[in-house]
């Protein structure tokens, strides 16, 4: 049994919910019993509602060690590869686009964080990638 307290126009009401069967509710208001029929049929949700709490970790930008000889370019978010702009052996400069990644209906340019030569390409056009999946390897 659930109990509710209402205050309407300075009048206090104590409502006890006794039972609820389909669209008929039996309740007690300030000691008087009532049976209430709802106009519309009570519909229950067939799909459960999922609620995801916000991450407690601050967002950290992807950084490349400037002294590292080898660089691995990882997918920052899950998505689909729309275009691969480099192939093995290509020299790249800092800021050159390596891959065009579509995620959440937005196009994201994945660029080189430092100069180097492409040593391996692990993705192709229209491939789906997960977060932190290896896409490109480079060597300085």
Contact map, one row per residue, 1 for C-alpha under 8 A:
11100000000000011110000000000000000000000000000000000000000000000000000000000000000000000000000000000000000000000000000000000000000000000000
11110000000000011100000000000000000000000000000000000000000000000000000000000000000000000000000000000000000000000000000000000000000000000000
11111000000001111000000000000000000000000000000000000000000000000000000000000000000000000000000000000000000000000000000000000000000000000000
01111100000001110000000000000000000000000000000000000000000000000000000000000000000000000000000000000000000000000000000000000000000000000000
00111110000111100000000000000000000000000000000000000000000000000000000000000000000000000000000000000000000000000000000000000000000000000000
00011111000111100000000000000000000000000000000000000000000000000000000000000000000000000000000000000000000000000000000000000000000000000000
00001111111110000000000000000000000000000000000000000000000000000000000000000000000000000000000000000000000000000000000000000000000000000000
00000111111110000000000000000000000000000000000000000000000000000000000000000000000000000000000000000000000000000000000000000000000000000000
00000011111000000000000000000000000000000000000000000000000000000000000000000000000000000000000000000000000000000000000000000000000000000000
00000011111100000000000000000000000000000000000000000000000000000000000000000000000000000000000000000000000000000000000000000000000000000000
00000011111110000000000000000000000000000000000000000000000000000000000000000000000000000000000000000000000000000000000000000000000000000000
00001111011111000000000000000000000000000000000000000000000000000000000000000000000000000000000000000000000000000000000000000000000000000000
00001111001111100000000000001100000000000000000000000000000000000000000000000000000000000000000000000000000000000000000000000000000000000000
00111100000111110000000000011100000000000000000000000000000000000000000000000000000000000000000000000000000000000000000000000000000000000000
00111100000011111000000000111100000000000000000000000000000000000000000000000000000000000000000000000000000000000000000000000000000000000000
11110000000001111100000000111000000000000000000000000000000000000000000000000000000000000000000000000000000000000000000000000000000000000000
11100000000000111111000011110000000000000000000000000000000000000000000000000000000000000000000000000000000000000000000000000000000000000000
11000000000000011111000011110000000000000000000000000000000000000000000000000000000000000000000000000000000000000000000000000000000000000000
10000000000000001111100011100000000000000000000000000000000000000000000000000000000000000000000000000000000000000000000000000000000000000000
00000000000000001111111111000000000000000000000000000000000000000000000000000000000000000000000000000000000000000000000000000000000000000000
00000000000000000011111110000000000000000000000000000000000000000000000000000000000000000000000000000000000000000000000000000000000000000000
00000000000000000001111100000000000000001100000000000000000000000000000000000000000000000000000000000000000000000000000000000000000000000000
00000000000000000001111110000000000011111100000000000000000000000000000000000000000000000000000000000000000000000000000000000000000000000000
00000000000000000001111111000000001111000000000000000000000000000000000000000000000000000000000000000000000000000000000000000000000000000000
00000000000000001111101111100000001111000000000000000000000000000000000000000000000000000000000000000000000000000000000000000000000000000000
00000000000000001111000111110000111100000000000000000000000000000000000000000000000000000000000000000000000000000000000000000000000000000000
00000000000000111110000011111000111100000000000000000000000000000000000000000000000000000000000000000000000000000000000000000000000000000000
00000000000001111100000001111111110000000000000000000000000000000000000000000000000000000000000000000000000000000000000000000000000000000000
00000000000011110000000000111111110000000000000000000000000000000000000000000000000000000000000000000000000000000000000000000000000000000000
00000000000011100000000000011111000000000000000000000000000000000000000000000000000000000000000000000000000000000000000000000000000000000000
00000000000000000000000000011111100000000000000000000000000000000000000000000000000000000000000000000000000000000000000000000000000000000000
00000000000000000000000000011111110000000000000000000000000000000000000000000000000000000000000000000000000000000000000000000000000000000000
00000000000000000000000001111011111000000000000000000000000000000000000000000000000000000000000000000000000000000000000000000000000000000000
00000000000000000000000001111001111100000000000000000000000000000000000000000000000000000000000000000000000000000000000000000000000000000000
00000000000000000000000111100000111110000000000000000000000000000000000000000000000000000000000000000000000000000000000000000000000000000000
00000000000000000000000111100000011111000000000000000000000000000000000000000000000000000000000000000000000000000000000000000000000000000000
00000000000000000000001110000000001111100000000000000000000000000000000000000000000000000000000000000000000000000000000000000000000000000000
00000000000000000000001110000000000111111000000000000000000000000000000000000000000000000000000000000000000000000000000000000000000000000000
00000000000000000000001000000000000011111000000000000000000000000000000000000000000000000000000000000000000000000000000000000000000000000000
00000000000000000000001000000000000001111100000000000000000000000000000000000000000000000000000000000000000000000000000000000000000000000000
00000000000000000000011000000000000001111110000000000000000000000000000000000000000000000000000000000000000000000000000000000000000000000000
00000000000000000000011000000000000000011111000000000000000000000000000000000000000000000000000000000000000000000000000000000000000000000000
00000000000000000000000000000000000000001111100000000000000000000000000000000000000000000000000000000000000000000000000000000000000000000000
00000000000000000000000000000000000000000111110000000000000000000000000000000000000000000000000000000000000000000000000000000000000000000000
00000000000000000000000000000000000000000011111100000000000000000000000000000000000000000000000000000000000000000000000000000000000000000000
00000000000000000000000000000000000000000001111100000000000000000000000000000000000000000000000000000000000000000000000000000000000000000000
00000000000000000000000000000000000000000000111110000000000000000000000000000000000000000000000000000000000000000000000000000000000000000000
00000000000000000000000000000000000000000000111111000000000000000000000000000000000000000000000000000000000000000000000000000000000000000000
00000000000000000000000000000000000000000000001111100000000000000000000000000000000000000000000000000000000000000000000000000000000000000000
00000000000000000000000000000000000000000000000111110000000000000000000000000000000000000000000000000000000000000000000000000000000000000000
00000000000000000000000000000000000000000000000011111000000000000000000000000000000000000000000000000000000000000000000000000000000000000000
00000000000000000000000000000000000000000000000001111100000000000000000000000000000000000000000000000000000000000000000000000000000000000000
00000000000000000000000000000000000000000000000000111110000000000000000000000000000000000000000000000000000000000000000000000000000000000000
00000000000000000000000000000000000000000000000000011111000000000000000000000000000000000000000000000000000000000000000000000000000000000000
00000000000000000000000000000000000000000000000000001111110000000000000000000000000000000000000000000000000000000000000000000000000000000000
00000000000000000000000000000000000000000000000000000111110000000000000000000000000000000000000000000000000000000000000000000000000000000000
00000000000000000000000000000000000000000000000000000011111000000000000000000000000000000000000000000000000000000000000000000000000000000000
00000000000000000000000000000000000000000000000000000011111100000000000000000000000000000000000000000000000000000000000000000000000000000000
00000000000000000000000000000000000000000000000000000000111110000000000000000000000000000000000000000000000000000000000000000000000000000000
00000000000000000000000000000000000000000000000000000000011111000000000000000000000000000000000000000000000000000000000000000000000000000000
00000000000000000000000000000000000000000000000000000000001111100000000000000000000000000000000000000000000000000000000000000000000000000000
00000000000000000000000000000000000000000000000000000000000111110000000000010000000000000000000000000000000000000000000000000000000000000000
00000000000000000000000000000000000000000000000000000000000011111000000000000000000000000000000000000000000000001000000000000000000000000000
00000000000000000000000000000000000000000000000000000000000001111101001000000000000000000000000000000000000000001100000000000000000000000000
00000000000000000000000000000000000000000000000000000000000000111111000000000000000000000000000000000000000000000000000000000000000000000000
00000000000000000000000000000000000000000000000000000000000000011111000000000000000000000000000000000000000000000100000000000000000000000000
00000000000000000000000000000000000000000000000000000000000000001111100000000000000000000000000000000000000000000000000000000000000000000000
00000000000000000000000000000000000000000000000000000000000000011111111000000000000000000000000000000000000000000000000000000000000000000001
00000000000000000000000000000000000000000000000000000000000000000011111000000000000000000000000000000000000000000000000000000000000000000011
00000000000000000000000000000000000000000000000000000000000000000001111100000000000000000000000000000000000000000000000000000000000000001111
00000000000000000000000000000000000000000000000000000000000000010001111110000000000000000000000000000000000000000000000000000000000000001111
00000000000000000000000000000000000000000000000000000000000000000000011111000000000000000000000000000000000000000000000000000000000001111100
00000000000000000000000000000000000000000000000000000000000000000000001111100000000000000000000000000000000000000000000000000000000001111100
00000000000000000000000000000000000000000000000000000000000000000000000111110000000000000000000000000000000000000000000000000000001111110000
00000000000000000000000000000000000000000000000000000000000000000000000011111100000000000000000000000000000000000000000000000000111111100000
00000000000000000000000000000000000000000000000000000000000001000000000001111100000000000000000000000000000000000000000000000000001100000000
00000000000000000000000000000000000000000000000000000000000000000000000000111110000000000000000000000010000000000000000000000000011100000000
00000000000000000000000000000000000000000000000000000000000000000000000000111111000000000000000000000010000000000000000000000001111000000000
00000000000000000000000000000000000000000000000000000000000000000000000000001111100000000000000000001111000000000000000000000001110000000000
00000000000000000000000000000000000000000000000000000000000000000000000000000111110000000000000000001110000000000000000000000111100000000000
00000000000000000000000000000000000000000000000000000000000000000000000000000011111100000000000000111100000000000000000000111111100000000000
00000000000000000000000000000000000000000000000000000000000000000000000000000001111100000000000000111100000000000000000000001100000000000000
00000000000000000000000000000000000000000000000000000000000000000000000000000000111110000000000000111000000000000000000000011100000000000000
00000000000000000000000000000000000000000000000000000000000000000000000000000000111111100000000001110000000000000000000000111000000000000000
00000000000000000000000000000000000000000000000000000000000000000000000000000000001111100000000011110000000000000000000000000000000000000000
00000000000000000000000000000000000000000000000000000000000000000000000000000000000111110100000001100000000000000000010010000000000000000000
00000000000000000000000000000000000000000000000000000000000000000000000000000000000111111100000000000000000000000000010110000000000000000000
00000000000000000000000000000000000000000000000000000000000000000000000000000000000001111100000000000000000000000000111110000000000000000000
00000000000000000000000000000000000000000000000000000000000000000000000000000000000000111110000000000000000000000000111000000000000000000000
00000000000000000000000000000000000000000000000000000000000000000000000000000000000001111111000000000000000000000000110000000000000000000000
00000000000000000000000000000000000000000000000000000000000000000000000000000000000000001111100000000000000000000011110000000000000000000000
00000000000000000000000000000000000000000000000000000000000000000000000000000000000000000111110100000000000000010011110000000000000000000000
00000000000000000000000000000000000000000000000000000000000000000000000000000000000000000011111100000000000000010111000000000000000000000000
00000000000000000000000000000000000000000000000000000000000000000000000000000000000000000001111100000000000000111110000000000000000000000000
00000000000000000000000000000000000000000000000000000000000000000000000000000000000000000000111110000000000000111100000000000000000000000000
00000000000000000000000000000000000000000000000000000000000000000000000000000000000000000001111111000000000000110000000000000000000000000000
00000000000000000000000000000000000000000000000000000000000000000000000000000000000010000000001111110000000011110000000000000000000000000000
00000000000000000000000000000000000000000000000000000000000000000000000000000000000111000000000111110000000011110000000000000000000000000000
00000000000000000000000000000000000000000000000000000000000000000000000000000000111111000000000011111000000011100000000000000000000000000000
00000000000000000000000000000000000000000000000000000000000000000000000000000000111110000000000011111100001111000000000000000000000000000000
00000000000000000000000000000000000000000000000000000000000000000000000000000011111000000000000000111110001111000000000000000000000000000000
00000000000000000000000000000000000000000000000000000000000000000000000000000011110000000000000000011111111100000000000000000000000000000000
00000000000000000000000000000000000000000000000000000000000000000000000000001111000000000000000000001111111100000000000000000000000000000000
00000000000000000000000000000000000000000000000000000000000000000000000000000010000000000000000000000111110000000000000000000000000000000000
00000000000000000000000000000000000000000000000000000000000000000000000000000000000000000000000000000111111000000000000000000000000000000000
00000000000000000000000000000000000000000000000000000000000000000000000000000000000000000000000000000111111100000000000000000000000000000000
00000000000000000000000000000000000000000000000000000000000000000000000000000000000000000000000000011110111110000000000000000000000000000000
00000000000000000000000000000000000000000000000000000000000000000000000000000000000000000000000000011110011111000000000000000000000000000000
00000000000000000000000000000000000000000000000000000000000000000000000000000000000000000000000011111000001111100000000000000000000000000000
00000000000000000000000000000000000000000000000000000000000000000000000000000000000000000000000011111000000111110000000000000000000000000000
00000000000000000000000000000000000000000000000000000000000000000000000000000000000000000000011111100000000011111000000000000000000000000000
00000000000000000000000000000000000000000000000000000000000000000000000000000000000000000001111111000000000001111110000000000000000000000000
00000000000000000000000000000000000000000000000000000000000000110000000000000000000000000000011000000000000000111110000000000000000000000000
00000000000000000000000000000000000000000000000000000000000000010100000000000000000000000000111000000000000000011111000000000000000000000000
00000000000000000000000000000000000000000000000000000000000000000000000000000000000000000011110000000000000000011111100000000000000000000001
00000000000000000000000000000000000000000000000000000000000000000000000000000000000000000011100000000000000000000111110000000000000000000111
00000000000000000000000000000000000000000000000000000000000000000000000000000000000000011111000000000000000000000011111000000000000000000111
00000000000000000000000000000000000000000000000000000000000000000000000000000000000001111111000000000000000000000001111110000000000000011110
00000000000000000000000000000000000000000000000000000000000000000000000000000000000000011000000000000000000000000000111110000000000000011110
00000000000000000000000000000000000000000000000000000000000000000000000000000000000000110000000000000000000000000000011111000000000000011100
00000000000000000000000000000000000000000000000000000000000000000000000000000000000001110000000000000000000000000000011111100000000000111000
00000000000000000000000000000000000000000000000000000000000000000000000000000000000000000000000000000000000000000000000111110000000001110000
00000000000000000000000000000000000000000000000000000000000000000000000000000000100100000000000000000000000000000000000011111010000000110000
00000000000000000000000000000000000000000000000000000000000000000000000000000000101100000000000000000000000000000000000001111110000000000000
00000000000000000000000000000000000000000000000000000000000000000000000000000000111100000000000000000000000000000000000000111110000000000000
00000000000000000000000000000000000000000000000000000000000000000000000000000001111000000000000000000000000000000000000000011111000000000000
00000000000000000000000000000000000000000000000000000000000000000000000000000001100000000000000000000000000000000000000000111111100000000000
00000000000000000000000000000000000000000000000000000000000000000000000000000111100000000000000000000000000000000000000000000111110000000000
00000000000000000000000000000000000000000000000000000000000000000000000000100111100000000000000000000000000000000000000000000011111010000000
00000000000000000000000000000000000000000000000000000000000000000000000000101110000000000000000000000000000000000000000000000001111110000000
00000000000000000000000000000000000000000000000000000000000000000000000001111100000000000000000000000000000000000000000000000000111110000000
00000000000000000000000000000000000000000000000000000000000000000000000001111000000000000000000000000000000000000000000000000000011111000000
00000000000000000000000000000000000000000000000000000000000000000000000001100000000000000000000000000000000000000000000000000000111111100000
00000000000000000000000000000000000000000000000000000000000000000000000111100000000000000000000000000000000000000000000001000000000111111000
00000000000000000000000000000000000000000000000000000000000000000000000111100000000000000000000000000000000000000000000011100000000011111000
00000000000000000000000000000000000000000000000000000000000000000000000111000000000000000000000000000000000000000000011111100000000001111100
00000000000000000000000000000000000000000000000000000000000000000000011110000000000000000000000000000000000000000000011110000000000001111110
00000000000000000000000000000000000000000000000000000000000000000000011110000000000000000000000000000000000000000001111100000000000000011111
00000000000000000000000000000000000000000000000000000000000000000000111000000000000000000000000000000000000000000001111000000000000000001111
00000000000000000000000000000000000000000000000000000000000000000001111000000000000000000000000000000000000000000011100000000000000000000111
